[in-house]
Amino acid sequence: MKRILLTLVAAALCGAGSVSAQFSLSGALNSLLGGSQQKQTETTVAADNAPSKRALAAKWTYDSSAVEYRGDNALARMAVSSLRDQLADVYAKAGLTKGCGTIQFKSNGTAQAVMQGHKIDGRYDYDASTGRITLRATVEGREVECSGYVALSGGRLTLILDLNEALKAFKRAFPEMADHQYVRSVAPIVESVPGIYAGGVFTK
């Protein structure tokens, strides 16, 4: 069954894909249980590289995946650093590859994402002093809301959303999917390690 929805990783992109493809993220998240010694290479999203509202208001094209840990668990921090390459593979299986779609933030507070031929309209609230953003959209007639952070560096916009919050939003909007095998497999991992954010890097 195909569904257009904002869930977990795809929530960060306002993307689309099959539920099974999106929730195969559980395999990647299982790496959190064992840890990793790989060096963390992703750009840290912080208030000092938050774009102004004017700079954010543009059309951005998807380039690559992004993941960040914002909690205080040292083991989880090391483990998440190894998640980036796995996340890229999960995105690719869901059809989220470089140039696959766009997200446009407008100065009037509305946003529009086009991914894999599907369009989602919504609204956003943004605090340029912290880089915090909240996205709201109606997906298949149901309201979905999730917050996260944005950063702008070298012309590349990084957008990450709270996976735990995205999972809760998905369950609220689509309660009939709560017992889906992929939801059951990923939920305990996401819920036990708060502070994992995932999304994408975009360019103009």
C-alpha positions in Angstrom: 0.0 0.0 0.0 1.4 3.4 -1.0 0.9 6.4 1.3 2.0 10.0 1.1 3.0 10.9 4.6 5.4 12.8 6.8 7.0 10.1 8.9 10.3 9.7 10.6 13.0 10.5 8.1 10.6 11.3 5.2 8.9 13.8 7.6 12.0 15.9 7.4 11.7 16.0 3.7 7.9 16.1 3.4 8.7 13.1 1.2 6.7 10.2 -0.1 7.2 6.5 -0.4 5.9 3.1 0.7 5.5 2.6 4.4 7.6 -0.5 4.2 10.5 1.4 2.6 10.4 4.2 5.1 10.2 2.0 8.1 13.1 -0.2 7.0 15.0 2.5 8.9 14.7 0.2 11.8 17.6 -1.8 10.5 19.8 1.2 10.5 18.7 2.3 13.9 19.6 -1.1 15.3 23.2 0.1 15.0 22.5 2.3 18.1 22.4 -0.8 20.2 26.0 -1.7 19.5 27.7 1.6 19.2 30.5 2.7 16.8 33.9 4.2 16.8 33.5 6.0 13.5 34.1 9.7 13.4 31.1 11.9 13.2 31.2 13.8 9.9 27.8 15.5 9.6 27.5 19.2 10.0 26.2 20.2 13.5 23.1 22.2 13.3 23.5 25.1 15.8 22.0 28.5 16.5 25.2 30.3 15.2 24.5 29.0 11.6 20.7 29.4 11.6 19.6 31.3 8.5 17.6 34.5 8.7 14.0 34.2 7.8 14.7 35.9 4.5 17.5 33.5 3.6 15.3 30.5 4.5 12.5 31.8 2.2 13.5 30.0 -1.1 13.1 26.8 -3.1 15.6 24.2 -2.0 16.4 20.9 -3.9 17.2 17.7 -2.0 20.9 16.8 -2.1 21.6 14.2 0.6 20.6 12.8 4.0 21.4 14.3 7.4 21.4 12.9 10.9 22.4 14.3 14.3 22.2 13.4 17.9 21.3 16.2 20.3 21.0 14.2 23.5 23.6 13.6 26.3 24.2 9.9 26.0 27.8 9.4 24.9 27.3 5.9 23.5 24.3 7.1 21.5 26.4 10.0 20.2 29.1 7.7 18.9 26.5 5.3 17.4 24.6 8.0 15.5 27.8 9.0 13.8 27.7 5.6 12.0 24.1 6.0 11.0 24.7 8.5 8.3 25.8 6.1 5.5 23.0 3.6 6.5 20.5 6.4 6.4 21.5 7.3 2.9 20.8 3.7 1.8 17.4 3.8 3.5 16.6 7.1 1.7 17.7 5.6 -1.6 15.4 2.5 -1.1 12.5 4.9 -0.5 13.4 6.8 -3.7 14.9 9.8 -1.9 18.0 10.5 -4.0 19.8 13.7 -5.0 17.6 16.0 -7.0 14.4 13.9 -6.3 12.4 16.8 -5.1 12.2 20.3 -3.6 10.9 22.1 -0.5 10.0 25.7 -0.7 9.6 28.0 2.3 7.7 31.2 1.5 7.9 34.5 3.5 4.2 34.3 4.4 4.8 31.2 6.5 3.6 28.6 4.0 5.7 25.7 2.6 5.4 23.3 -0.2 7.3 20.1 -0.8 7.3 18.1 -4.0 8.9 14.7 -3.8 8.6 11.8 -6.3 5.8 13.6 -8.1 3.8 14.1 -4.9 3.0 17.6 -3.6 2.4 18.5 0.1 1.3 22.0 1.2 1.7 23.1 4.8 2.8 25.9 7.1 5.9 26.5 9.2 7.0 28.6 12.2 10.6 29.6 12.4 12.8 31.2 15.1 15.9 32.6 13.5 17.6 33.2 16.8 17.7 29.4 17.5 17.2 27.8 14.1 14.2 25.9 15.5 11.4 25.2 12.9 8.0 23.6 13.2 6.3 22.1 10.1 2.6 21.4 9.8 0.9 19.7 6.9 -2.3 17.8 6.1 -1.4 14.4 4.8 -4.3 12.2 3.4 -6.7 14.5 5.2 -4.9 14.2 8.6 -2.9 16.8 10.4 0.8 16.1 11.0 3.2 18.3 12.9 6.9 18.0 13.8 9.7 20.3 14.9 13.4 20.4 14.4 16.2 22.7 13.3 17.7 24.3 10.2 21.2 25.5 9.4 22.7 27.3 6.4 26.4 26.9 5.6 28.1 27.3 2.2 24.8 27.6 0.4 23.6 24.3 1.8 20.5 24.1 4.0 20.4 21.3 6.5 16.9 20.5 7.8 16.5 17.9 10.6 13.5 16.8 12.6 13.1 15.0 15.9 12.5 11.3 15.0 10.8 10.6 18.3 8.4 13.5 17.7 7.8 12.4 14.1 7.0 8.8 15.2 4.5 10.1 17.7 2.9 12.4 15.1 2.7 9.5 12.7 0.9 7.3 15.3 -1.5 10.0 16.1 -2.3 10.7 12.5 -2.4 7.1 11.4 -3.4 5.0 14.5 -4.4 2.1 12.2 -0.7 1.7 11.3 0.5 1.5 15.0 0.6 -2.3 14.8 2.4 -2.4 11.4 5.5 -4.7 11.7 7.8 -1.9 10.7 6.3 0.5 13.2 6.6 -2.1 16.0 10.3 -2.8 15.0 11.5 0.9 14.9 9.4 2.4 17.7 11.2 0.8 20.7 14.6 2.0 19.4 13.5 5.5 18.6 11.6 5.9 21.9 14.5 4.6 24.0 17.0 7.0 22.5 15.5 10.5 22.5 17.5 13.2 20.8 18.0 11.6 17.4 17.2 14.1 14.5 17.2 13.2 10.8 16.4 14.9 7.6 18.2 16.2 4.6 20.6 18.7 3.1 19.3 21.0 0.4 20.8 23.3 -2.2 19.2 26.1 -4.3 
